[in-house]
Amino acid sequence: MKSFRGVLVLLGALPLLVAAGSYLVGEQIEVVALRTLDSQGHAYVTMLWIVDFQGRPWVRSARPTLSWVERIRANPHVELIRNGKTTPYTAAIVETADARRAIDEAIAAKYGRVDRWSGLLVRHDAIPIRLDPAGELPGR
């Protein structure tokens, strides 16, 4: 009976340990805000990691079905809030193996152990999202 109680205590403490570990390893990283709009024009802000790659900012979604990614699919016009500056962009979801590999490597290089820790917790089939300056043709 005591071992069963110990297992329950451990299982109960596990979410706290994961949250504390995530906070401690992620405390000193760059996080940006990406503002997306739903079909009624309501704005939503999602906090994300970011890398600059091939002259463009890129973000990554852990899963292609997250609500902020669905909003981008419906309306690619977004705003990036980085270092206190808000800039409009057009988001382009790039679901190629080459892009996925390149952005995974760029994020791993920038965020190091934090990215590895996060990958253990939430990443499944991450998709890269390129942010093109608003008004510019995608991919230019």
Number of C-alpha atoms within 10 A of each C-alpha: 5 7 8 9 10 11 11 12 11 12 11 11 11 12 11 11 12 13 10 12 15 15 12 11 16 17 11 10 13 14 16 18 19 23 20 25 19 15 9 6 9 9 14 15 16 13 11 14 18 22 21 15 13 8 8 12 17 23 21 23 19 16 14 18 10 10 14 19 21 14 19 20 14 13 16 19 21 24 23 21 17 14 10 9 8 13 13 17 20 22 25 18 21 15 13 11 10 10 16 18 14 14 23 19 13 17 22 16 12 17 20 14 13 20 19 13 16 16 14 9 11 11 16 12 11 18 23 24 23 24 24 22 19 16 10 10 9 13 10 6
